Amino acid sequence: MDGADVNTVAVDEASVALREIFPETPLQLNEHLSRRYGADVWLKREDLSPVRSYKIRGAFNFLRKVMATGGKGRTFVCASAGNHAQGFAFVCRHFQVPGVVFMPVTTPQQKIDKTRMFGGEFITIRLIGDIFDQCYAAANAYVAETGGYMVPPFDHADIIEGQATVAAEIMAQLPDGVRPDLMVLPVGGGGLSSGITGYLRGEIPPEGFVLVEPEGAPSLRRSLEAGVAVRLSKVDNFVDGAAVARIGDLNFEALKGFAPEQVLLAPENAICVTITEMLNIEGFVLEPAGALSLTALEMLGPERLAGKTVVAVVSGGNFDFERLPDVKERAMRHLGLKKYFILRLAQRPGALRDFLNLLGPEDDISRFEYLKKSARNFGSILIGIETRDPRNFEGLLARFEAADLGYQDITENEILANLII
């Protein structure tokens, strides 16, 4: 299969075969988002698959084809710290074949436990290396030594074909006569986006697709700008399900016809706003990668969406709730509801009281920490302030200036924030 081609007949056959292990995931018209954007917003809920992500599709299709061509008796191998590992494990148990999952030593225990739960007795987990590249190298070495069968996460025709079953389901689930004006797709390694765009070629014009990557991992966007697949020198791993340094070769071949401007870059803190909002309003549990397409809706706004039929793929819901405090923090900072300052406060009786009198009725201190004395008569204080309306900070800073209070806003200073917040 050419990287830009998807055999729709084969995808439809894969969709039927998938019913061996789970029913189609829902396509839901979301009232909350439809009202917000003046559009019909449909959500394809891949977070409701048995492993809470679409990755099970590609892994199933890959193993199904290998098994059909005499693959029984082989040991299958994957390298992943996330959704690919869980989908792979589930499918190995389904086919009752041995699988070895290589994960970095730094993988959270929750992900290790879930992978082991899905695979049961058919899965062996090996923790090797501090970063994914070391883990991936160990997995490839194991395959070379043992004759194992590597199951790649995205850069393979059968994986792409399996992920394309999402598109086949969407088109079958939409009401008669309804076709998407816009299809919003998250992008990591490119398996899902290349599969869906390939399947829908001819059904939806190229300009009808909106692709979205994390701002800290713009592999596809940079590759489209360069005209060739490029490897990023630095990746922000916060959106761990889509933080890929280099898009797959087949995947780039399938997507290279899109304009760079069709790939939106979602700020990580904006993704946190989506996660918290959908949890609070709709009760959806989304991982950062699973919130990408919904964050893109906010970036497009009613100007682009009003009156349209929009389908957004919600790619996964494997969220570790230990991350929730950090997600909430990032969301508040993005909304302008929380700021951090370093204050230069006089070392005298009443100085703190004078500062507190500067706060407005909706301002709340969430963090207060003496850092050090910067001079005999002054000390440095780290302070976090939350408020109910971002406009409140305008008045607060004006009062700081009027009081001749020395301060530095470090909310967006990544280096300082990482060091002391």
C-alpha positions in Angstrom: 0.0 0.0 0.0 1.3 3.4 -0.9 1.6 5.7 2.1 -1.1 8.0 0.6 -3.6 5.3 -0.2 -6.1 3.5 2.0 -8.0 0.6 0.6 -11.5 1.3 1.7 -12.7 -2.2 1.1 -10.0 -3.6 3.3 -10.9 -1.0 6.0 -14.5 -2.0 5.9 -13.4 -5.7 6.3 -11.3 -4.7 9.3 -14.3 -2.8 10.8 -16.3 -6.0 10.6 -13.5 -8.1 12.1 -13.1 -5.6 15.0 -16.6 -6.6 16.2 -14.9 -9.8 17.5 -13.6 -7.7 20.4 -15.7 -4.6 20.9 -18.7 -2.8 19.4 -18.3 0.4 17.5 -17.5 3.4 19.7 -20.3 6.0 19.9 -20.6 9.1 17.7 -22.4 11.6 19.9 -23.9 15.0 19.0 -22.7 17.1 21.9 -25.2 19.7 22.9 -22.8 21.8 25.1 -20.2 22.3 22.3 -22.9 22.7 19.6 -24.5 25.6 21.5 -21.1 27.2 22.1 -20.1 27.2 18.5 -23.4 27.5 16.8 -22.7 24.2 15.0 -23.6 20.5 15.0 -20.6 19.1 16.9 -20.3 15.4 16.8 -17.7 13.6 19.0 -16.3 10.2 18.0 -15.7 8.7 21.5 -12.6 6.6 21.1 -12.1 7.1 24.9 -14.9 4.5 25.3 -13.1 1.6 23.6 -12.1 -1.3 25.9 -8.6 0.2 26.4 -9.9 3.8 26.4 -8.1 4.8 23.1 -8.2 4.0 19.4 -4.9 2.2 19.5 -6.5 -1.1 19.9 -7.7 -0.9 16.3 -4.3 -0.8 14.6 -2.9 -3.4 16.9 -5.8 -5.8 16.3 -5.6 -5.3 12.5 -1.8 -5.9 12.5 -2.0 -9.1 14.5 -5.1 -10.3 12.6 -3.2 -10.1 9.3 -0.1 -11.7 10.7 -2.1 -14.6 12.2 -3.9 -15.1 8.9 -0.5 -15.6 7.2 1.0 -18.2 9.5 2.1 -16.0 12.4 0.9 -18.4 15.1 3.8 -19.3 17.3 5.6 -16.0 17.0 6.3 -13.8 19.9 5.0 -10.2 19.3 6.9 -7.2 20.6 6.1 -3.5 21.2 7.8 -0.5 22.7 5.4 1.9 24.4 4.7 3.6 27.7 1.0 4.3 26.9 -2.0 3.5 24.8 -0.2 1.4 22.2 1.0 -0.9 24.9 -2.4 -1.3 26.3 -4.1 -2.0 23.0 -1.3 -4.4 22.1 -1.7 -6.3 25.4 -5.5 -6.6 24.9 -5.1 -8.0 21.4 -2.4 -10.5 22.4 -4.7 -11.9 25.0 -7.5 -12.0 22.5 -5.4 -14.0 20.0 -3.8 -15.9 22.9 -0.3 -15.2 21.6 2.8 -14.2 23.7 3.7 -10.5 23.7 6.6 -8.6 25.2 6.1 -5.0 26.1 9.2 -2.8 26.5 8.6 0.3 28.7 11.0 2.9 30.1 11.8 2.5 33.7 10.2 5.9 34.3 6.7 4.7 33.2 4.1 5.5 35.8 3.0 2.4 37.7 -0.7 3.0 36.7 0.2 2.4 33.1 2.2 -0.7 33.9 -0.6 -2.2 35.9 -3.2 -1.5 33.2 -1.1 -3.0 30.5 -0.6 -6.1 32.7 -4.3 -6.2 33.4 -5.3 -6.1 29.7 -2.7 -8.7 28.6 -2.9 -11.1 31.6 -0.8 -14.2 31.3 0.1 -13.5 27.7 2.1 -10.4 28.4 5.6 -9.9 29.7 6.6 -6.4 30.6 10.3 -5.3 30.5 11.3 -2.0 32.0 14.5 -0.7 30.3 16.0 2.7 29.9 15.2 6.1 31.3 13.8 7.5 28.0 11.7 6.0 25.2 14.6 5.9 22.6 16.5 3.6 24.9 13.5 1.4 25.4 12.8 1.2 21.7 16.4 0.3 20.9 16.2 -2.6 23.5 12.9 -3.8 21.9 14.5 -3.8 18.4 17.5 -5.7 19.8 15.2 -8.3 21.4 13.4 -8.8 18.0 16.7 -9.3 16.2 17.9 -11.8 18.8 14.8 -13.8 19.2 13.0 -13.5 15.8 10.1 -11.7 17.5 7.5 -9.7 15.5 7.6 -6.0 16.2 4.2 -4.3 16.2 4.9 -0.6 15.4 2.7 2.1 16.9 1.9 4.1 13.7 4.3 3.7 10.8 2.9 0.6 9.1 0.2 0.0 6.5 -1.8 -2.4 8.6 -1.7 -0.1 11.6 -3.0 2.8 9.4 -5.7 0.6 7.9 -6.8 -0.4 11.4 -7.0 3.2 12.6 -9.0 4.1 9.5 -11.9 2.0 10.8 -12.7 5.1 12.9 -13.7 6.9 9.7 -15.7 3.9 8.4 -17.7 3.9 11.7 -18.2 7.7 11.6 -19.7 7.6 8.1 -22.0 4.8 9.0 -23.1 6.4 12.2 -24.0 9.9 10.9 -27.7 10.4 10.1 -28.8 9.8 6.5 -27.8 12.7 4.3 -25.4 14.2 6.8 -21.8 14.6 5.9 -19.1 16.5 7.8 -18.1 20.0 6.7 -15.1 19.8 9.0 -13.3 16.7 10.4 -11.0 17.6 13.4 -8.2 15.1 14.0 -5.4 14.9 16.6 -2.0 14.0 15.3 0.9 12.3 17.1 2.8 9.8 15.0 0.1 10.1 12.3 -1.5 6.7 12.2 -5.0 7.9 13.0 -4.9 11.0 10.8 -3.4 9.3 7.8 -5.9 6.5 8.1 -9.0 8.7 8.4 -7.9 11.2 5.7 -7.1 8.4 3.4 -10.4 6.6 3.9 -12.4 9.8 3.4 -10.5 11.0 0.3 -13.3 11.8 -2.1 -15.9 12.1 0.6 -14.4 15.3 2.3 -12.3 17.8 0.4 -8.8 18.4 1.7 -9.8 21.8 3.2 -12.4 20.0 5.2 -9.8 18.5 7.5 -8.3 20.3 10.5 -5.3 18.6 12.1 -4.1 19.5 15.6 -0.8 18.8 17.4 0.5 19.8 20.8 2.4 23.1 20.6 5.4 21.4 22.2 5.5 18.6 19.7 4.8 20.0 16.2 6.3 17.1 14.2 3.8 17.2 11.3 3.7 21.0 11.1 7.4 21.4 10.9 7.7 18.5 8.4 5.1 20.1 6.1 6.9 23.4 6.3 10.2 21.7 5.4 8.7 19.4 2.7 10.2 16.3 4.3 9.8 14.4 7.5 12.0 16.1 10.2 13.0 15.1 13.7 12.3 17.6 16.4 15.3 18.4 18.6 13.1 19.0 21.6 9.7 17.7 22.6 7.4 18.7 25.4 6.1 15.4 26.8 3.1 16.8 28.7 0.7 15.5 26.0 2.4 12.2 26.2 -0.1 10.4 23.8 0.9 12.7 21.0 4.4 14.0 21.9 6.3 12.4 18.9 9.7 13.7 17.8 9.3 12.5 14.2 6.1 11.6 12.3 6.2 8.2 10.6 7.4 7.9 7.0 4.2 6.3 5.7 2.1 8.7 7.7 3.9 11.8 6.3 3.5 10.4 2.8 -0.2 10.3 3.4 -0.4 13.8 5.0 2.2 15.7 3.0 -0.5 17.2 0.7 -2.0 19.3 3.5 -0.9 22.9 4.0 1.1 23.7 7.2 -1.7 26.1 8.2 -4.1 23.2 8.4 -2.2 21.9 11.4 -3.1 23.8 14.5 -0.7 23.9 17.4 -2.6 23.6 20.7 -0.8 25.1 23.7 -0.4 22.6 26.5 -2.1 24.9 29.1 -5.1 25.4 26.7 -5.4 21.6 26.6 -5.7 21.6 30.4 -8.6 24.0 30.1 -10.4 21.5 27.9 -9.7 18.6 30.2 -11.1 20.4 33.3 -14.0 21.9 31.4 -15.1 18.6 29.9 -14.7 16.8 33.3 -16.7 19.4 35.1 -19.5 20.0 32.6 -19.8 16.7 30.7 -18.2 14.2 33.1 -15.7 13.1 30.3 -12.4 11.9 31.5 -9.9 12.9 28.8 -6.1 12.4 28.6 -4.2 15.4 27.2 -4.0 13.8 23.7 -7.7 13.0 23.9 -8.5 16.7 24.4 -6.5 17.9 21.4 -9.4 18.0 18.9 -11.7 19.8 21.4 -9.0 22.4 22.1 -8.8 22.9 18.3 -12.6 23.8 18.3 -11.9 26.6 20.8 -9.0 27.8 18.6 -11.2 27.8 15.5 -14.1 29.5 17.3 -17.6 30.3 16.1 -16.2 32.2 13.2 -15.0 29.0 11.5 -17.6 26.6 12.9 -21.0 28.3 12.9 -23.6 26.5 10.8 -21.3 23.6 10.0 -21.4 19.9 10.8 -18.2 19.2 12.7 -16.8 15.8 13.7 -14.1 15.8 16.3 -12.3 12.6 17.2 -11.7 12.2 21.0 -8.7 9.9 20.8 -8.3 8.7 24.4 -9.2 8.8 28.0 -6.3 7.2 29.9 -5.9 10.0 32.4 -3.9 9.5 35.6 -5.8 11.5 38.2 -2.5 12.2 40.1 -1.9 14.7 37.3 -5.2 16.6 38.0 -3.7 19.2 40.4 -1.1 20.1 37.7 -3.8 20.2 35.0 -6.0 22.5 37.1 -3.0 24.8 37.8 -2.1 25.0 34.1 -5.7 25.7 33.1 -6.1 28.5 35.6 -2.8 30.1 34.4 -4.0 29.9 30.8 -7.3 31.5 31.6 -5.5 34.3 33.4 -7.1 33.4 36.8 -3.8 32.6 38.5 -0.5 34.4 38.6 2.8 34.0 40.4 4.9 36.9 41.5 8.2 37.4 43.3 7.7 40.4 45.6 10.4 42.6 47.2 8.9 43.2 50.6 10.3 45.5 53.3 11.5 43.8 56.5 9.5 45.9 58.9 6.5 45.4 61.2 3.2 45.9 59.2 4.7 45.3 55.7 2.8 42.1 55.2 -0.4 43.7 56.4 0.1 46.6 54.0 0.5 44.1 51.2 -2.6 42.2 52.1 -4.6 45.5 52.0 -3.7 45.7 48.3 -5.6 42.6 47.4 -9.1 42.9 46.0 -12.2 41.1 47.3 -12.0 38.3 44.8 -8.2 37.8 45.1 -7.0 34.8 47.1 -3.5 33.8 48.1 -2.8 30.2 47.1 1.0 30.2 47.7 3.2 32.2 50.1 6.8 31.4 50.6 9.8 33.4 51.8 12.7 32.8 49.4 15.5 34.8 51.0 16.6 38.2 52.2 17.7 40.1 49.2 19.1 42.9 51.3 19.2 43.8 55.0 15.9 45.7 54.8 14.1 43.7 52.1 13.1 40.1 51.5 12.0 38.1 48.4 8.6 36.3 48.6 7.1 33.9 46.1 3.3 34.4 46.0 0.6 32.7 44.0 -2.7 34.6 43.6 -6.0 33.3 42.3 -8.9 35.4 41.3 -12.4 35.0 39.8 -11.9 37.3 36.8 -8.7 37.9 34.9 -9.4 41.6 34.7 -8.9 41.8 38.5 -5.2 41.5 37.9 -5.2 44.8 36.1 -6.4 46.6 39.2 -4.0 44.6 41.4 -1.0 45.5 39.4 -2.0 49.1 39.3 -2.2 49.1 43.1 1.3 47.4 43.3 2.7 50.3 41.1 1.0 53.0 43.2 2.4 51.4 46.4 5.9 51.3 44.8 6.0 47.6 45.5 8.8 45.8 43.7 7.5 42.7 41.9 8.2 40.4 39.0 5.5 38.4 37.3 7.0 34.9 36.7 3.8 33.2 35.5 5.0 32.7 32.0 8.7 32.5 32.8 9.2 28.9 32.1 12.7 28.6 33.6 11.9 30.4 36.9 8.5 28.7 37.1 10.0 25.2 36.8 12.7 26.0 39.3 10.6 27.5 42.2 6.9 26.8 41.5 
